[in-house]
Amino acid sequence: MPDEAEKTYTRADEAFDCIQTSIVKGELAPGEKIGELELCTRFNLTRGPLREALGRLESRGLLVRRPHAGVKVVSVSASELVELYRIREVMEGLAARQAAERMTDSEIADLQATLDGHEQMIDEAQGQAYYQAEGDYDFHHRIATGSRNTKLAQMLLGDLYYMVRMYRYRLSTSAGRPHRALEEHRRIVEAIAQRDGELAEFLMKRHINAARRNIEKQIQDGVLTI
């Protein structure tokens, strides 16, 4: 049986990655109706791989299909987005506390190296954005898996994870936010490295609380439209 890492990267995989990245970066906006012909042209795809990719994105909750209305990028209201961040504040705080207790030294070192890569990416974007690919390159994903709390990780890395990723990138583009967010990430990892679960939880909750307040300000100022 072939190893997972050796599986062929298919055109459907390529379509999935391209469209998901476009959704996360806001190039396909929340609530936007998307058509197969337009996507085929835009991403140089055929209908078969595209339809498979759309089905996978729908199962992740990033696309919604309505009778007689076609397929749209999922969207949430301003109040729903704020509530999502309130949920994250509590759950990810717990994940950070347990990561401090359960991550191995090598995992922590690898996470610190990942943040070095994030810093380089932010610098290349001239401090204007903080984009994290999903999975192991994503700070919040690593903390959730590092908690070794299976149920908590399932909740954080299910539909909630993909929904939040849609908005995290857009919110990271506010002035000064990318470098501030990175510094907050580094402090959380330092607390985890010191095995200080209480501090790690406090810092994570404060980090997400700051992001929520940033959301509320951008909505109030009309910068972020939902």
C-alpha positions as CSV (number, residue, x, y, z in Angstrom):
1,M,0.0,0.0,0.0
2,P,1.6,3.3,-1.0
3,D,2.8,5.7,1.7
4,E,0.5,8.8,2.2
5,A,3.3,11.2,1.3
6,E,3.8,9.4,-2.0
7,K,0.3,9.8,-3.3
8,T,0.1,11.6,-6.6
9,Y,-0.9,15.3,-6.4
10,T,-3.9,15.4,-8.8
11,R,-5.5,18.2,-10.8
12,A,-8.4,18.0,-8.3
13,D,-5.9,18.6,-5.5
14,E,-4.5,21.6,-7.4
15,A,-8.0,23.0,-7.9
16,F,-8.8,22.5,-4.3
17,D,-5.7,24.3,-3.1
18,C,-6.1,27.2,-5.6
19,I,-9.7,27.8,-4.7
20,Q,-9.2,27.4,-1.0
21,T,-6.3,29.9,-1.0
22,S,-8.4,32.3,-3.0
23,I,-11.2,32.1,-0.4
24,V,-8.8,32.5,2.5
25,K,-7.2,35.5,0.9
26,G,-10.5,37.1,0.1
27,E,-10.0,36.9,-3.7
28,L,-13.3,35.0,-3.6
29,A,-15.2,37.0,-1.1
30,P,-17.6,35.7,1.6
31,G,-21.1,35.4,0.1
32,E,-19.8,35.6,-3.5
33,K,-21.5,33.4,-6.0
34,I,-19.2,31.3,-8.1
35,G,-19.7,29.6,-11.4
36,E,-18.0,26.6,-12.8
37,L,-17.2,28.1,-16.2
38,E,-15.6,31.2,-14.6
39,L,-13.5,29.0,-12.2
40,C,-12.4,26.7,-15.1
41,T,-11.2,29.7,-17.0
42,R,-9.6,31.4,-14.0
43,F,-7.6,28.4,-12.8
44,N,-7.2,26.6,-16.1
45,L,-9.2,23.6,-15.0
46,T,-11.6,21.1,-16.5
47,R,-15.0,20.3,-15.1
48,G,-14.2,17.0,-13.5
49,P,-11.3,18.1,-11.2
50,L,-13.2,21.4,-10.4
51,R,-16.4,19.6,-9.3
52,E,-14.4,17.2,-7.1
53,A,-12.6,20.3,-5.5
54,L,-15.9,22.1,-5.0
55,G,-17.3,19.0,-3.2
56,R,-14.4,18.9,-0.8
57,L,-14.7,22.7,-0.1
58,E,-18.4,22.3,0.5
59,S,-17.6,19.5,3.0
60,R,-15.2,21.8,4.8
61,G,-18.0,24.4,5.1
62,L,-16.2,26.9,2.9
63,L,-18.9,26.7,0.2
64,V,-22.6,26.4,0.4
65,R,-25.0,25.1,-2.2
66,R,-28.6,26.4,-2.3
67,P,-31.3,25.1,-4.6
68,H,-31.8,27.4,-7.6
69,A,-29.1,29.7,-6.2
70,G,-25.9,27.9,-7.1
71,V,-22.8,27.8,-5.1
72,K,-21.6,30.6,-2.9
73,V,-18.6,31.2,-0.6
74,V,-19.8,30.8,3.0
75,S,-20.3,34.0,5.0
76,V,-21.1,34.9,8.6
77,S,-22.6,38.1,10.1
78,A,-20.6,40.5,12.1
79,S,-22.1,39.3,15.4
80,E,-21.4,35.6,14.4
81,L,-17.8,36.4,13.6
82,V,-17.3,38.1,17.0
83,E,-18.9,35.1,18.7
84,L,-16.6,32.8,16.9
85,Y,-13.7,34.7,18.3
86,R,-15.1,34.5,21.8
87,I,-15.3,30.7,21.4
88,R,-11.7,30.6,20.1
89,E,-10.5,32.6,23.1
90,V,-11.7,30.0,25.6
91,M,-10.8,26.9,23.6
92,E,-7.4,28.0,22.3
93,G,-6.5,29.2,25.7
94,L,-7.1,25.7,27.0
95,A,-5.1,24.3,24.1
96,A,-2.1,26.5,24.9
97,R,-2.2,25.5,28.5
98,Q,-2.2,21.8,27.6
99,A,0.4,22.3,24.9
100,A,2.7,23.7,27.6
101,E,2.2,20.4,29.5
102,R,2.4,18.0,26.6
103,M,4.4,19.2,23.7
104,T,7.9,17.7,23.3
105,D,11.0,19.8,23.3
106,S,11.6,19.0,19.7
107,E,8.0,20.0,18.7
108,I,8.5,23.4,20.6
109,A,11.8,24.0,18.8
110,D,10.2,23.2,15.5
111,L,7.3,25.6,16.3
112,Q,9.9,28.3,17.1
113,A,11.5,27.7,13.7
114,T,8.1,27.9,12.0
115,L,7.7,31.4,13.5
116,D,11.1,32.4,12.1
117,G,9.6,31.4,8.7
118,H,6.5,33.5,9.4
119,E,8.7,36.5,10.2
120,Q,10.5,36.2,6.8
121,M,7.1,36.0,5.1
122,I,5.9,39.1,6.8
123,D,9.0,40.9,5.9
124,E,8.6,39.9,2.3
125,A,5.1,41.3,2.4
126,Q,6.5,44.5,3.8
127,G,4.6,44.0,7.0
128,Q,1.3,44.2,5.2
129,A,0.0,40.7,5.7
130,Y,0.4,37.5,7.8
131,Y,-0.7,34.5,5.7
132,Q,-0.3,31.0,7.2
133,A,-0.9,28.0,5.1
134,E,-3.1,25.4,6.8
135,G,-1.8,22.5,8.8
136,D,1.7,22.3,10.3
137,Y,2.7,25.8,9.0
138,D,-0.2,27.3,10.9
139,F,0.6,28.4,14.5
140,H,-2.9,27.9,15.8
141,H,-3.1,24.4,14.2
142,R,0.2,23.4,15.8
143,I,-1.0,24.5,19.3
144,A,-4.3,22.6,18.9
145,T,-2.5,19.4,17.9
146,G,0.2,19.9,20.5
147,S,-2.4,20.0,23.2
148,R,-2.8,16.2,22.8
149,N,-6.5,16.8,23.6
150,T,-8.2,14.8,20.8
151,K,-11.7,16.2,21.4
152,L,-10.5,19.8,21.8
153,A,-8.4,19.5,18.6
154,Q,-11.3,18.0,16.7
155,M,-13.5,21.1,17.6
156,L,-10.8,23.6,16.9
157,L,-9.7,22.0,13.6
158,G,-13.1,21.2,12.2
159,D,-15.4,23.7,10.5
160,L,-14.4,26.3,13.0
161,Y,-10.8,26.2,11.8
162,Y,-11.6,26.7,8.1
163,M,-14.2,29.4,8.8
164,V,-11.9,31.4,10.9
165,R,-9.0,31.1,8.4
166,M,-11.2,33.0,5.9
167,Y,-11.2,36.0,8.1
168,R,-7.8,35.8,9.8
169,Y,-5.9,36.8,6.7
170,R,-8.2,39.7,6.0
171,L,-7.8,40.9,9.6
172,S,-4.0,40.5,9.5
173,T,-3.7,43.2,6.8
174,S,-4.5,46.1,9.2
175,A,-1.6,48.5,9.9
176,G,1.0,47.0,12.2
177,R,-1.1,43.9,13.0
178,P,1.2,41.3,11.3
179,H,4.2,42.1,13.4
180,R,2.2,42.5,16.6
181,A,0.5,39.1,16.0
182,L,3.9,37.5,15.4
183,E,5.3,38.9,18.6
184,E,2.2,37.6,20.5
185,H,2.8,34.2,19.0
186,R,6.5,34.2,20.1
187,R,5.5,35.1,23.7
188,I,3.0,32.2,23.7
189,V,5.7,29.8,22.5
190,E,8.1,31.1,25.1
191,A,5.6,30.3,27.8
192,I,5.0,26.8,26.4
193,A,8.8,26.3,26.3
194,Q,9.0,27.3,30.0
195,R,6.2,24.8,30.7
196,D,4.1,27.6,32.2
197,G,0.6,26.5,31.2
198,E,-1.1,29.2,33.1
199,L,0.9,31.9,31.4
200,A,0.5,30.2,28.0
201,E,-3.3,30.2,28.4
202,F,-3.4,33.8,29.6
203,L,-1.3,35.0,26.6
204,M,-3.3,33.0,24.1
205,K,-6.6,34.3,25.4
206,R,-5.2,37.9,25.3
207,H,-3.9,37.3,21.8
208,I,-7.3,36.2,20.5
209,N,-9.1,38.9,22.5
210,A,-6.9,41.5,20.8
211,A,-7.9,40.0,17.4
212,R,-11.6,40.2,18.4
213,R,-11.2,43.8,19.4
214,N,-9.5,44.5,16.1
215,I,-12.5,42.9,14.3
216,E,-14.9,45.1,16.2
217,K,-13.0,48.2,15.4
218,Q,-12.7,47.4,11.7
219,I,-16.4,46.7,11.5
220,Q,-17.2,49.9,13.4
221,D,-14.9,52.0,11.1
222,G,-16.4,50.4,8.0
223,V,-13.0,48.9,7.0
224,L,-14.3,45.3,7.3
225,T,-17.6,44.7,5.6
226,I,-19.4,41.4,6.3
